[in-house]
Amino acid sequence: MDGQVFVHLLNCALEENDRIAPNDIQGMDADELLDGCFQLAENRLAIPQLLDVDEMITDPDKQSVMTYVSLIRTAIEAQEAERSAAAQSMNKMKETFQSLEEEWVERVRRLEQQLENERQKNKTLDDTLQQEREEHSEALYAW
């Protein structure tokens, strides 16, 4: 076993910035790759290093490998659940912000309408006052 399967499985469970890139493992032999995978799984996913690198290369124990793969699968499921919860949370926040934005836009629209109504009232009042001034001026000249 050269470790490529573990690389793929771990990449499914790891955060994007922790994933193993192909150029990271280029030129590694099987024991380096397996050791790196096991250390990464232990450090990032809290999966204990149950497998011995030398044993994995020479004579892997099927039950031990299946147990280890099961732990990785559990980590993948946990990661997917976490991503799903984060996505749901983001969607809820997005909906809340959208609702707030709509409320504020409506509020601004109503305030703009009120302002326009007040301007119209003031213009009408100004026009009336101007007309009354003109009438009083004419009456004063006529007197």
N, CA, C and O atoms as CSV, one atom per row, in Angstrom:
chain,resi,resn,atom,element,x,y,z
A,1,MET,N,N,0.854,-1.169,0.000
A,1,MET,CA,C,0.000,0.000,0.000
A,1,MET,C,C,0.902,1.235,0.000
A,1,MET,O,O,1.804,1.361,0.828
A,2,ASP,N,N,0.640,2.148,-0.949
A,2,ASP,CA,C,1.528,3.302,-1.078
A,2,ASP,C,C,1.011,4.563,-0.392
A,2,ASP,O,O,1.744,5.548,-0.309
A,3,GLY,N,N,-0.227,4.566,0.102
A,3,GLY,CA,C,-0.751,5.712,0.838
A,3,GLY,C,C,-1.654,6.628,0.039
A,3,GLY,O,O,-2.277,7.524,0.611
A,4,GLN,N,N,-1.744,6.429,-1.273
A,4,GLN,CA,C,-2.571,7.301,-2.112
A,4,GLN,C,C,-4.047,7.274,-1.690
A,4,GLN,O,O,-4.722,8.303,-1.721
A,5,VAL,N,N,-4.535,6.115,-1.304
A,5,VAL,CA,C,-5.927,5.997,-0.874
A,5,VAL,C,C,-6.145,6.837,0.388
A,5,VAL,O,O,-7.159,7.524,0.512
A,6,PHE,N,N,-5.204,6.779,1.307
A,6,PHE,CA,C,-5.327,7.576,2.523
A,6,PHE,C,C,-5.289,9.070,2.212
A,6,PHE,O,O,-6.002,9.854,2.840
A,7,VAL,N,N,-4.475,9.458,1.264
A,7,VAL,CA,C,-4.424,10.868,0.854
A,7,VAL,C,C,-5.815,11.303,0.382
A,7,VAL,O,O,-6.322,12.344,0.801
A,8,HIS,N,N,-6.415,10.509,-0.480
A,8,HIS,CA,C,-7.745,10.845,-1.001
A,8,HIS,C,C,-8.779,10.908,0.127
A,8,HIS,O,O,-9.557,11.859,0.206
A,9,LEU,N,N,-8.786,9.908,0.988
A,9,LEU,CA,C,-9.752,9.882,2.094
A,9,LEU,C,C,-9.557,11.073,3.038
A,9,LEU,O,O,-10.524,11.716,3.446
A,10,LEU,N,N,-8.314,11.353,3.375
A,10,LEU,CA,C,-8.041,12.483,4.271
A,10,LEU,C,C,-8.458,13.804,3.637
A,10,LEU,O,O,-8.988,14.683,4.318
A,11,ASN,N,N,-8.224,13.944,2.349
A,11,ASN,CA,C,-8.611,15.187,1.675
A,11,ASN,C,C,-10.120,15.414,1.732
A,11,ASN,O,O,-10.579,16.556,1.719
A,12,CYS,N,N,-10.882,14.337,1.794
A,12,CYS,CA,C,-12.338,14.469,1.926
A,12,CYS,C,C,-12.724,14.992,3.308
A,12,CYS,O,O,-13.748,15.658,3.460
A,13,ALA,N,N,-11.914,14.694,4.299
A,13,ALA,CA,C,-12.235,15.068,5.676
A,13,ALA,C,C,-11.603,16.388,6.105
A,13,ALA,O,O,-12.094,17.042,7.025
A,14,LEU,N,N,-10.531,16.776,5.454
A,14,LEU,CA,C,-9.781,17.965,5.883
A,14,LEU,C,C,-10.403,19.257,5.365
A,14,LEU,O,O,-11.084,19.277,4.339
A,15,GLU,N,N,-10.150,20.327,6.103
A,15,GLU,CA,C,-10.508,21.663,5.628
A,15,GLU,C,C,-9.698,21.938,4.365
A,15,GLU,O,O,-8.633,21.357,4.155
A,16,GLU,N,N,-10.212,22.817,3.543
A,16,GLU,CA,C,-9.577,23.068,2.251
A,16,GLU,C,C,-8.109,23.470,2.371
A,16,GLU,O,O,-7.274,23.011,1.591
A,17,ASN,N,N,-7.793,24.320,3.335
A,17,ASN,CA,C,-6.406,24.788,3.466
A,17,ASN,C,C,-5.468,23.742,4.079
A,17,ASN,O,O,-4.252,23.930,4.074
A,18,ASP,N,N,-6.022,22.639,4.610
A,18,ASP,CA,C,-5.203,21.559,5.176
A,18,ASP,C,C,-5.011,20.397,4.217
A,18,ASP,O,O,-4.240,19.480,4.503
A,19,ARG,N,N,-5.694,20.421,3.094
A,19,ARG,CA,C,-5.660,19.291,2.166
A,19,ARG,C,C,-4.278,19.081,1.557
A,19,ARG,O,O,-3.469,20.002,1.449
A,20,ILE,N,N,-4.047,17.853,1.169
A,20,ILE,CA,C,-2.760,17.459,0.593
A,20,ILE,C,C,-2.833,17.658,-0.926
A,20,ILE,O,O,-3.667,17.058,-1.604
A,21,ALA,N,N,-1.961,18.495,-1.434
A,21,ALA,CA,C,-1.911,18.755,-2.874
A,21,ALA,C,C,-0.987,17.728,-3.530
A,21,ALA,O,O,-0.065,17.226,-2.888
A,22,PRO,N,N,-1.229,17.417,-4.799
A,22,PRO,CA,C,-0.378,16.447,-5.496
A,22,PRO,C,C,1.109,16.809,-5.451
A,22,PRO,O,O,1.957,15.928,-5.312
A,23,ASN,N,N,1.423,18.084,-5.566
A,23,ASN,CA,C,2.847,18.464,-5.536
A,23,ASN,C,C,3.453,18.334,-4.134
A,23,ASN,O,O,4.675,18.290,-3.993
A,24,ASP,N,N,2.603,18.273,-3.089
A,24,ASP,CA,C,3.106,18.069,-1.722
A,24,ASP,C,C,3.667,16.659,-1.534
A,24,ASP,O,O,4.563,16.442,-0.718
A,25,ILE,N,N,3.140,15.721,-2.287
A,25,ILE,CA,C,3.554,14.323,-2.094
A,25,ILE,C,C,4.418,13.793,-3.235
A,25,ILE,O,O,4.831,12.633,-3.237
A,26,GLN,N,N,4.673,14.645,-4.178
A,26,GLN,CA,C,5.484,14.215,-5.313
A,26,GLN,C,C,6.876,13.808,-4.839
A,26,GLN,O,O,7.526,14.547,-4.101
A,27,GLY,N,N,7.318,12.657,-5.256
A,27,GLY,CA,C,8.642,12.169,-4.898
A,27,GLY,C,C,8.720,11.465,-3.553
A,27,GLY,O,O,9.793,10.997,-3.171
A,28,MET,N,N,7.618,11.377,-2.828
A,28,MET,CA,C,7.630,10.682,-1.530
A,28,MET,C,C,7.515,9.176,-1.759
A,28,MET,O,O,6.786,8.719,-2.639
A,29,ASP,N,N,8.243,8.426,-0.957
A,29,ASP,CA,C,8.060,6.979,-1.042
A,29,ASP,C,C,6.904,6.588,-0.121
A,29,ASP,O,O,6.393,7.422,0.626
A,30,ALA,N,N,6.499,5.334,-0.174
A,30,ALA,CA,C,5.303,4.867,0.532
A,30,ALA,C,C,5.378,5.099,2.035
A,30,ALA,O,O,4.395,5.518,2.647
A,31,ASP,N,N,6.536,4.828,2.636
A,31,ASP,CA,C,6.605,4.982,4.094
A,31,ASP,C,C,6.516,6.448,4.506
A,31,ASP,O,O,5.898,6.755,5.525
A,32,GLU,N,N,7.114,7.357,3.748
A,32,GLU,CA,C,6.999,8.789,4.057
A,32,GLU,C,C,5.549,9.261,3.905
A,32,GLU,O,O,5.033,10.007,4.737
A,33,LEU,N,N,4.914,8.812,2.838
A,33,LEU,CA,C,3.537,9.221,2.575
A,33,LEU,C,C,2.590,8.696,3.648
A,33,LEU,O,O,1.761,9.447,4.162
A,34,LEU,N,N,2.704,7.431,3.985
A,34,LEU,CA,C,1.842,6.858,5.024
A,34,LEU,C,C,2.083,7.535,6.370
A,34,LEU,O,O,1.138,7.871,7.083
A,35,ASP,N,N,3.353,7.730,6.711
A,35,ASP,CA,C,3.675,8.393,7.981
A,35,ASP,C,C,3.088,9.802,8.011
A,35,ASP,O,O,2.509,10.216,9.015
A,36,GLY,N,N,3.237,10.531,6.915
A,36,GLY,CA,C,2.677,11.888,6.834
A,36,GLY,C,C,1.159,11.879,6.954
A,36,GLY,O,O,0.584,12.721,7.643
A,37,CYS,N,N,0.510,10.930,6.284
A,37,CYS,CA,C,-0.954,10.811,6.361
A,37,CYS,C,C,-1.406,10.532,7.789
A,37,CYS,O,O,-2.339,11.158,8.292
A,38,PHE,N,N,-0.738,9.591,8.430
A,38,PHE,CA,C,-1.133,9.229,9.790
A,38,PHE,C,C,-0.929,10.389,10.767
A,38,PHE,O,O,-1.750,10.617,11.655
A,39,GLN,N,N,0.172,11.112,10.591
A,39,GLN,CA,C,0.425,12.265,11.460
A,39,GLN,C,C,-0.610,13.371,11.216
A,39,GLN,O,O,-1.122,13.977,12.158
A,40,LEU,N,N,-0.904,13.618,9.945
A,40,LEU,CA,C,-1.901,14.632,9.607
A,40,LEU,C,C,-3.270,14.259,10.165
A,40,LEU,O,O,-3.970,15.110,10.713
A,41,ALA,N,N,-3.649,13.006,10.029
A,41,ALA,CA,C,-4.936,12.545,10.552
A,41,ALA,C,C,-4.997,12.717,12.069
A,41,ALA,O,O,-6.030,13.096,12.621
A,42,GLU,N,N,-3.882,12.435,12.730
A,42,GLU,CA,C,-3.856,12.571,14.186
A,42,GLU,C,C,-3.902,14.048,14.591
A,42,GLU,O,O,-4.638,14.417,15.506
A,43,ASN,N,N,-3.121,14.890,13.915
A,43,ASN,CA,C,-3.037,16.303,14.287
A,43,ASN,C,C,-4.277,17.106,13.904
A,43,ASN,O,O,-4.716,17.958,14.676
A,44,ARG,N,N,-4.842,16.853,12.743
A,44,ARG,CA,C,-5.960,17.669,12.247
A,44,ARG,C,C,-7.336,17.062,12.519
A,44,ARG,O,O,-8.317,17.792,12.665
A,45,LEU,N,N,-7.414,15.741,12.588
A,45,LEU,CA,C,-8.715,15.087,12.725
A,45,LEU,C,C,-8.860,14.313,14.030
A,45,LEU,O,O,-9.911,13.728,14.290
A,46,ALA,N,N,-7.824,14.307,14.845
A,46,ALA,CA,C,-7.819,13.602,16.131
A,46,ALA,C,C,-8.064,12.105,15.960
A,46,ALA,O,O,-8.707,11.465,16.792
A,47,ILE,N,N,-7.538,11.565,14.865
A,47,ILE,CA,C,-7.626,10.115,14.626
A,47,ILE,C,C,-6.314,9.506,15.104
A,47,ILE,O,O,-5.256,9.801,14.549
A,48,PRO,N,N,-6.372,8.670,16.118
A,48,PRO,CA,C,-5.122,8.104,16.652
A,48,PRO,C,C,-4.419,7.242,15.597
A,48,PRO,O,O,-5.056,6.597,14.763
A,49,GLN,N,N,-3.101,7.255,15.664
A,49,GLN,CA,C,-2.300,6.494,14.710
A,49,GLN,C,C,-2.290,5.023,15.128
A,49,GLN,O,O,-1.400,4.566,15.845
A,50,LEU,N,N,-3.300,4.305,14.661
A,50,LEU,CA,C,-3.468,2.894,15.015
A,50,LEU,C,C,-2.632,1.962,14.146
A,50,LEU,O,O,-2.397,0.806,14.498
A,51,LEU,N,N,-2.191,2.481,13.013
A,51,LEU,CA,C,-1.497,1.630,12.048
A,51,LEU,C,C,0.001,1.889,12.065
A,51,LEU,O,O,0.450,3.022,12.239
A,52,ASP,N,N,0.756,0.835,11.883
A,52,ASP,CA,C,2.206,0.927,11.805
A,52,ASP,C,C,2.594,1.039,10.334
A,52,ASP,O,O,2.148,0.242,9.509
A,53,VAL,N,N,3.420,2.024,10.007
A,53,VAL,CA,C,3.812,2.279,8.619
A,53,VAL,C,C,4.473,1.047,8.000
A,53,VAL,O,O,4.096,0.624,6.908
A,54,ASP,N,N,5.451,0.473,8.691
A,54,ASP,CA,C,6.153,-0.694,8.141
A,54,ASP,C,C,5.199,-1.863,7.896
A,54,ASP,O,O,5.294,-2.555,6.882
A,55,GLU,N,N,4.282,-2.071,8.835
A,55,GLU,CA,C,3.306,-3.144,8.695
A,55,GLU,C,C,2.372,-2.887,7.508
A,55,GLU,O,O,1.982,-3.818,6.803
A,56,MET,N,N,2.022,-1.627,7.299
A,56,MET,CA,C,1.143,-1.276,6.185
A,56,MET,C,C,1.810,-1.579,4.846
A,56,MET,O,O,1.135,-1.953,3.887
A,57,ILE,N,N,3.111,-1.421,4.778
A,57,ILE,CA,C,3.826,-1.655,3.521
A,57,ILE,C,C,4.039,-3.146,3.284
A,57,ILE,O,O,3.894,-3.632,2.162
A,58,THR,N,N,4.383,-3.862,4.342
A,58,THR,CA,C,4.730,-5.281,4.167
A,58,THR,C,C,3.539,-6.228,4.279
A,58,THR,O,O,3.347,-7.090,3.421
A,59,ASP,N,N,2.732,-6.069,5.342
A,59,ASP,CA,C,1.633,-7.006,5.573
A,59,ASP,C,C,0.504,-6.305,6.349
A,59,ASP,O,O,0.378,-6.490,7.559
A,60,PRO,N,N,-0.313,-5.502,5.654
A,60,PRO,CA,C,-1.355,-4.762,6.368
A,60,PRO,C,C,-2.419,-5.686,6.953
A,60,PRO,O,O,-2.860,-6.640,6.312
A,61,ASP,N,N,-2.814,-5.383,8.170
A,61,ASP,CA,C,-3.870,-6.144,8.834
A,61,ASP,C,C,-5.215,-5.563,8.395
A,61,ASP,O,O,-5.504,-4.390,8.628
A,62,LYS,N,N,-6.019,-6.395,7.762
A,62,LYS,CA,C,-7.276,-5.955,7.177
A,62,LYS,C,C,-8.191,-5.307,8.226
A,62,LYS,O,O,-8.767,-4.250,7.966
A,63,GLN,N,N,-8.329,-5.910,9.380
A,63,GLN,CA,C,-9.214,-5.382,10.427
A,63,GLN,C,C,-8.739,-4.010,10.917
A,63,GLN,O,O,-9.545,-3.101,11.114
A,64,SER,N,N,-7.435,-3.874,11.110
A,64,SER,CA,C,-6.888,-2.593,11.570
A,64,SER,C,C,-7.110,-1.504,10.523
A,64,SER,O,O,-7.466,-0.372,10.850
A,65,VAL,N,N,-6.896,-1.866,9.267
A,65,VAL,CA,C,-7.096,-0.901,8.179
A,65,VAL,C,C,-8.564,-0.493,8.115
A,65,VAL,O,O,-8.871,0.690,7.969
A,66,MET,N,N,-9.469,-1.456,8.222
A,66,MET,CA,C,-10.904,-1.146,8.176
A,66,MET,C,C,-11.322,-0.258,9.354
A,66,MET,O,O,-12.143,0.646,9.201
A,67,THR,N,N,-10.750,-0.526,10.520
A,67,THR,CA,C,-11.043,0.315,11.682
A,67,THR,C,C,-10.571,1.740,11.431
A,67,THR,O,O,-11.285,2.701,11.720
A,68,TYR,N,N,-9.368,1.868,10.892
A,68,TYR,CA,C,-8.800,3.192,10.615
A,68,TYR,C,C,-9.632,3.925,9.557
A,68,TYR,O,O,-9.926,5.112,9.700
A,69,VAL,N,N,-10.004,3.211,8.508
A,69,VAL,CA,C,-10.832,3.818,7.456
A,69,VAL,C,C,-12.183,4.240,8.029
A,69,VAL,O,O,-12.725,5.276,7.642
A,70,SER,N,N,-12.723,3.452,8.940
A,70,SER,CA,C,-13.979,3.801,9.586
A,70,SER,C,C,-13.851,5.116,10.369
A,70,SER,O,O,-14.759,5.948,10.358
A,71,LEU,N,N,-12.723,5.286,11.039
A,71,LEU,CA,C,-12.481,6.542,11.772
A,71,LEU,C,C,-12.391,7.726,10.812
A,71,LEU,O,O,-12.885,8.814,11.109
A,72,ILE,N,N,-11.764,7.510,9.676
A,72,ILE,CA,C,-11.686,8.579,8.673
A,72,ILE,C,C,-13.089,8.897,8.150
A,72,ILE,O,O,-13.453,10.061,7.984
A,73,ARG,N,N,-13.873,7.837,7.893
A,73,ARG,CA,C,-15.249,8.045,7.411
A,73,ARG,C,C,-16.060,8.853,8.428
A,73,ARG,O,O,-16.824,9.742,8.052
A,74,THR,N,N,-15.892,8.544,9.694
A,74,THR,CA,C,-16.585,9.297,10.739
A,74,THR,C,C,-16.155,10.759,10.712
A,74,THR,O,O,-16.984,11.653,10.881
A,75,ALA,N,N,-14.868,11.008,10.501
A,75,ALA,CA,C,-14.377,12.387,10.401
A,75,ALA,C,C,-14.964,13.091,9.180
A,75,ALA,O,O,-15.299,14.274,9.244
A,76,ILE,N,N,-15.088,12.362,8.068
A,76,ILE,CA,C,-15.687,12.934,6.852
A,76,ILE,C,C,-17.142,13.314,7.118
A,76,ILE,O,O,-17.580,14.405,6.753
A,77,GLU,N,N,-17.881,12.423,7.749
A,77,GLU,CA,C,-19.285,12.704,8.060
A,77,GLU,C,C,-19.410,13.900,8.989
A,77,GLU,O,O,-20.298,14.734,8.812
A,78,ALA,N,N,-18.529,13.990,9.974
A,78,ALA,CA,C,-18.551,15.129,10.899
A,78,ALA,C,C,-18.250,16.422,10.154
A,78,ALA,O,O,-18.880,17.452,10.398
A,79,GLN,N,N,-17.288,16.361,9.250
A,79,GLN,CA,C,-16.918,17.536,8.464
A,79,GLN,C,C,-18.090,17.969,7.579
A,79,GLN,O,O,-18.388,19.159,7.473
A,80,GLU,N,N,-18.751,16.999,6.947
A,80,GLU,CA,C,-19.900,17.320,6.095
A,80,GLU,C,C,-21.033,17.917,6.917
A,80,GLU,O,O,-21.694,18.856,6.473
A,81,ALA,N,N,-21.262,17.382,8.108
A,81,ALA,CA,C,-22.304,17.919,8.987
A,81,ALA,C,C,-21.960,19.348,9.401
A,81,ALA,O,O,-22.829,20.218,9.449
A,82,GLU,N,N,-20.697,19.572,9.695
A,82,GLU,CA,C,-20.251,20.913,10.081
A,82,GLU,C,C,-20.424,21.883,8.915
A,82,GLU,O,O,-20.888,23.008,9.099
A,83,ARG,N,N,-20.048,21.441,7.716
A,83,ARG,CA,C,-20.217,22.299,6.534
A,83,ARG,C,C,-21.689,22.589,6.289
A,83,ARG,O,O,-22.060,23.714,5.954
A,84,SER,N,N,-22.525,21.575,6.455
A,84,SER,CA,C,-23.964,21.751,6.253
A,84,SER,C,C,-24.534,22.733,7.277
A,84,SER,O,O,-25.337,23.601,6.932
A,85,ALA,N,N,-24.121,22.595,8.524
A,85,ALA,CA,C,-24.585,23.507,9.573
A,85,ALA,C,C,-24.115,24.924,9.286
A,85,ALA,O,O,-24.865,25.883,9.472
A,86,ALA,N,N,-22.878,25.056,8.835
A,86,ALA,CA,C,-22.353,26.388,8.498
A,86,ALA,C,C,-23.130,26.982,7.326
A,86,ALA,O,O,-23.441,28.173,7.331
A,87,ALA,N,N,-23.442,26.173,6.334
A,87,ALA,CA,C,-24.204,26.653,5.174
A,87,ALA,C,C,-25.604,27.085,5.600
A,87,ALA,O,O,-26.109,28.112,5.145
A,88,GLN,N,N,-26.230,26.297,6.477
A,88,GLN,CA,C,-27.559,26.660,6.962
A,88,GLN,C,C,-27.501,27.968,7.746
A,88,GLN,O,O,-28.370,28.828,7.605
A,89,SER,N,N,-26.484,28.102,8.559
A,89,SER,CA,C,-26.316,29.324,9.336
A,89,SER,C,C,-26.110,30.525,8.419
A,89,SER,O,O,-26.688,31.590,8.638
A,90,MET,N,N,-25.294,30.349,7.402
A,90,MET,CA,C,-25.057,31.437,6.442
A,90,MET,C,C,-26.339,31.798,5.700
A,90,MET,O,O,-26.616,32.977,5.477
A,91,ASN,N,N,-27.119,30.795,5.317
A,91,ASN,CA,C,-28.378,31.065,4.630
A,91,ASN,C,C,-29.349,31.827,5.528
A,91,ASN,O,O,-30.043,32.739,5.080
A,92,LYS,N,N,-29.385,31.440,6.799
A,92,LYS,CA,C,-30.267,32.130,7.742
A,92,LYS,C,C,-29.834,33.582,7.920
A,92,LYS,O,O,-30.667,34.488,7.951
A,93,MET,N,N,-28.520,33.795,8.036
A,93,MET,CA,C,-28.011,35.162,8.153
A,93,MET,C,C,-28.336,35.964,6.897
A,93,MET,O,O,-28.732,37.127,6.974
A,94,LYS,N,N,-28.166,35.335,5.753
A,94,LYS,CA,C,-28.448,35.990,4.480
A,94,LYS,C,C,-29.919,36.408,4.415
A,94,LYS,O,O,-30.233,37.531,4.022
A,95,GLU,N,N,-30.820,35.495,4.804
A,95,GLU,CA,C,-32.245,35.807,4.808
A,95,GLU,C,C,-32.558,36.940,5.777
A,95,GLU,O,O,-33.354,37.827,5.471
A,96,THR,N,N,-31.926,36.903,6.951
A,96,THR,CA,C,-32.159,37.949,7.945
A,96,THR,C,C,-31.695,39.303,7.415
A,96,THR,O,O,-32.411,40.296,7.540
A,97,PHE,N,N,-30.508,39.346,6.827
A,97,PHE,CA,C,-30.000,40.603,6.286
A,97,PHE,C,C,-30.856,41.088,5.122
A,97,PHE,O,O,-31.084,42.288,4.970
A,98,GLN,N,N,-31.324,40.162,4.311
A,98,GLN,CA,C,-32.180,40.546,3.196
A,98,GLN,C,C,-33.488,41.149,3.714
A,98,GLN,O,O,-33.973,42.153,3.192
A,99,SER,N,N,-34.047,40.520,4.747
A,99,SER,CA,C,-35.273,41.028,5.347
A,99,SER,C,C,-35.048,42.419,5.942
A,99,SER,O,O,-35.867,43.321,5.763
A,100,LEU,N,N,-33.938,42.580,6.646
A,100,LEU,CA,C,-33.616,43.896,7.211
A,100,LEU,C,C,-33.435,44.938,6.118
A,100,LEU,O,O,-33.895,46.073,6.243
A,101,GLU,N,N,-32.768,44.543,5.061
A,101,GLU,CA,C,-32.558,45.475,3.949
A,101,GLU,C,C,-33.897,45.898,3.354
A,101,GLU,O,O,-34.115,47.078,3.080
A,102,GLU,N,N,-34.796,44.926,3.156
A,102,GLU,CA,C,-36.112,45.244,2.599
A,102,GLU,C,C,-36.884,46.181,3.523
A,102,GLU,O,O,-37.539,47.116,3.062
A,103,GLU,N,N,-36.804,45.927,4.829
A,103,GLU,CA,C,-37.482,46.803,5.794
A,103,GLU,C,C,-36.927,48.218,5.731
A,103,GLU,O,O,-37.688,49.186,5.746
A,104,TRP,N,N,-35.604,48.344,5.660
A,104,TRP,CA,C,-34.990,49.669,5.611
A,104,TRP,C,C,-35.298,50.385,4.298
A,104,TRP,O,O,-35.516,51.596,4.287
A,105,VAL,N,N,-35.315,49.653,3.214
A,105,VAL,CA,C,-35.654,50.264,1.922
A,105,VAL,C,C,-37.091,50.781,1.963
A,105,VAL,O,O,-37.371,51.884,1.495
A,106,GLU,N,N,-37.990,49.990,2.519
A,106,GLU,CA,C,-39.384,50.418,2.643
A,106,GLU,C,C,-39.499,51.630,3.566
A,106,GLU,O,O,-40.255,52.562,3.290
A,107,ARG,N,N,-38.760,51.609,4.638
A,107,ARG,CA,C,-38.779,52.734,5.584
A,107,ARG,C,C,-38.271,54.014,4.920
A,107,ARG,O,O,-38.851,55.086,5.091
A,108,VAL,N,N,-37.194,53.889,4.171
A,108,VAL,CA,C,-36.646,55.050,3.454
A,108,VAL,C,C,-37.657,55.542,2.425
A,108,VAL,O,O,-37.850,56.748,2.271
A,109,ARG,N,N,-38.302,54.616,1.722
A,109,ARG,CA,C,-39.305,55.006,0.726
A,109,ARG,C,C,-40.444,55.795,1.383
A,109,ARG,O,O,-40.883,56.817,0.857
A,110,ARG,N,N,-40.919,55.306,2.545
A,110,ARG,CA,C,-42.002,56.022,3.250
A,110,ARG,C,C,-41.536,57.396,3.714
A,110,ARG,O,O,-42.272,58.375,3.598
A,111,LEU,N,N,-40.319,57.471,4.239
A,111,LEU,CA,C,-39.799,58.767,4.690
A,111,LEU,C,C,-39.624,59.736,3.521
A,111,LEU,O,O,-39.903,60.928,3.649
A,112,GLU,N,N,-39.166,59.223,2.396
A,112,GLU,CA,C,-39.041,60.078,1.210
A,112,GLU,C,C,-40.405,60.591,0.770
A,112,GLU,O,O,-40.533,61.748,0.367
A,113,GLN,N,N,-41.427,59.738,0.844
A,113,GLN,CA,C,-42.785,60.140,0.482
A,113,GLN,C,C,-43.305,61.196,1.449
A,113,GLN,O,O,-43.919,62.178,1.032
A,114,GLN,N,N,-43.057,60.991,2.752
A,114,GLN,CA,C,-43.463,61.982,3.743
A,114,GLN,C,C,-42.772,63.316,3.495
A,114,GLN,O,O,-43.389,64.377,3.588
A,115,LEU,N,N,-41.488,63.247,3.180
A,115,LEU,CA,C,-40.723,64.459,2.897
A,115,LEU,C,C,-41.287,65.177,1.676
A,115,LEU,O,O,-41.422,66.401,1.673
A,116,GLU,N,N,-41.608,64.420,0.657
A,116,GLU,CA,C,-42.186,65.017,-0.551
A,116,GLU,C,C,-43.538,65.644,-0.252
A,116,GLU,O,O,-43.847,66.725,-0.754
A,117,ASN,N,N,-44.350,64.970,0.566
A,117,ASN,CA,C,-45.645,65.534,0.962
A,117,ASN,C,C,-45.460,66.836,1.733
A,117,ASN,O,O,-46.183,67.805,1.504
A,118,GLU,N,N,-44.489,66.859,2.647
A,118,GLU,CA,C,-44.210,68.086,3.407
A,118,GLU,C,C,-43.723,69.202,2.481
A,118,GLU,O,O,-44.089,70.364,2.659
A,119,ARG,N,N,-42.906,68.851,1.502
A,119,ARG,CA,C,-42.442,69.862,0.533
A,119,ARG,C,C,-43.622,70.454,-0.240
A,119,ARG,O,O,-43.702,71.661,-0.467
A,120,GLN,N,N,-44.535,69.558,-0.637
A,120,GLN,CA,C,-45.718,70.038,-1.372
A,120,GLN,C,C,-46.561,70.961,-0.492
A,120,GLN,O,O,-47.031,72.003,-0.947
A,121,LYS,N,N,-46.748,70.570,0.774
A,121,LYS,CA,C,-47.507,71.422,1.702
A,121,LYS,C,C,-46.829,72.776,1.862
A,121,LYS,O,O,-47.476,73.822,1.819
A,122,ASN,N,N,-45.496,72.734,2.051
A,122,ASN,CA,C,-44.746,73.979,2.217
A,122,ASN,C,C,-44.805,74.831,0.959
A,122,ASN,O,O,-44.912,76.055,1.046
A,123,LYS,N,N,-44.738,74.209,-0.196
A,123,LYS,CA,C,-44.814,74.953,-1.449
A,123,LYS,C,C,-46.183,75.610,-1.576
A,123,LYS,O,O,-46.293,76.773,-1.964
A,124,THR,N,N,-47.231,74.843,-1.242
A,124,THR,CA,C,-48.586,75.396,-1.289
A,124,THR,C,C,-48.716,76.557,-0.315
A,124,THR,O,O,-49.301,77.588,-0.647
A,125,LEU,N,N,-48.177,76.393,0.875
A,125,LEU,CA,C,-48.204,77.456,1.883
A,125,LEU,C,C,-47.412,78.659,1.404
A,125,LEU,O,O,-47.867,79.795,1.540
A,126,ASP,N,N,-46.232,78.424,0.846
A,126,ASP,CA,C,-45.414,79.519,0.302
A,126,ASP,C,C,-46.150,80.244,-0.814
A,126,ASP,O,O,-46.140,81.473,-0.877
A,127,ASP,N,N,-46.791,79.477,-1.695
A,127,ASP,CA,C,-47.548,80.081,-2.795
A,127,ASP,C,C,-48.694,80.929,-2.255
A,127,ASP,O,O,-48.940,82.034,-2.738
A,128,THR,N,N,-49.396,80.401,-1.243
A,128,THR,CA,C,-50.512,81.138,-0.637
A,128,THR,C,C,-50.007,82.413,0.018
A,128,THR,O,O,-50.604,83.476,-0.149
A,129,LEU,N,N,-48.913,82.315,0.762
A,129,LEU,CA,C,-48.343,83.497,1.413
A,129,LEU,C,C,-47.889,84.529,0.384
A,129,LEU,O,O,-48.097,85.730,0.557
A,130,GLN,N,N,-47.272,84.048,-0.678
A,130,GLN,CA,C,-46.818,84.952,-1.737
A,130,GLN,C,C,-48.018,85.663,-2.368
A,130,GLN,O,O,-47.968,86.865,-2.631
A,131,GLN,N,N,-49.067,84.931,-2.602
A,131,GLN,CA,C,-50.277,85.515,-3.209
A,131,GLN,C,C,-50.878,86.546,-2.270
A,131,GLN,O,O,-51.283,87.625,-2.702
A,132,GLU,N,N,-50.939,86.207,-0.956
A,132,GLU,CA,C,-51.486,87.148,0.020
A,132,GLU,C,C,-50.621,88.404,0.101
A,132,GLU,O,O,-51.162,89.503,0.216
A,133,ARG,N,N,-49.310,88.277,0.045
A,133,ARG,CA,C,-48.398,89.431,0.055
A,133,ARG,C,C,-48.675,90.329,-1.154
A,133,ARG,O,O,-48.755,91.553,-1.053
A,134,GLU,N,N,-48.816,89.671,-2.281
A,134,GLU,CA,C,-49.080,90.446,-3.496
A,134,GLU,C,C,-50.412,91.179,-3.402
A,134,GLU,O,O,-50.528,92.339,-3.795
A,135,GLU,N,N,-51.417,90.479,-2.871
A,135,GLU,CA,C,-52.740,91.116,-2.708
A,135,GLU,C,C,-52.657,92.273,-1.736
A,135,GLU,O,O,-53.243,93.325,-1.987
A,136,HIS,N,N,-51.936,92.106,-0.617
A,136,HIS,CA,C,-51.804,93.177,0.372
A,136,HIS,C,C,-50.991,94.325,-0.210
A,136,HIS,O,O,-51.277,95.491,0.066
A,137,SER,N,N,-49.979,94.003,-1.014
A,137,SER,CA,C,-49.197,95.062,-1.641
A,137,SER,C,C,-50.062,95.849,-2.600
A,137,SER,O,O,-49.978,97.077,-2.632
A,138,GLU,N,N,-50.882,95.187,-3.373
A,138,GLU,CA,C,-51.777,95.847,-4.319
A,138,GLU,C,C,-52.772,96.690,-3.556
A,138,GLU,O,O,-53.075,97.813,-3.960
A,139,ALA,N,N,-53.290,96.156,-2.441
A,139,ALA,CA,C,-54.268,96.904,-1.644
A,139,ALA,C,C,-53.624,98.129,-1.042
A,139,ALA,O,O,-54.266,99.176,-0.965
A,140,LEU,N,N,-52.371,98.038,-0.610
A,140,LEU,CA,C,-51.654,99.193,-0.042
A,140,LEU,C,C,-51.430,100.274,-1.121
A,140,LEU,O,O,-51.598,101.467,-0.864
A,141,TYR,N,N,-51.054,99.835,-2.312
A,141,TYR,CA,C,-50.838,100.803,-3.402
A,141,TYR,C,C,-52.160,101.472,-3.812
A,141,TYR,O,O,-52.204,102.646,-4.178
A,142,ALA,N,N,-53.205,100.694,-3.737
A,142,ALA,CA,C,-54.504,101.203,-4.143
A,142,ALA,C,C,-55.055,102.170,-3.085
A,142,ALA,O,O,-55.876,103.023,-3.424
A,143,TRP,N,N,-54.670,102.076,-1.932
A,143,TRP,CA,C,-55.182,102.874,-0.839
A,143,TRP,C,C,-54.608,104.199,-0.876
A,143,TRP,O,O,-54.921,105.031,-0.025
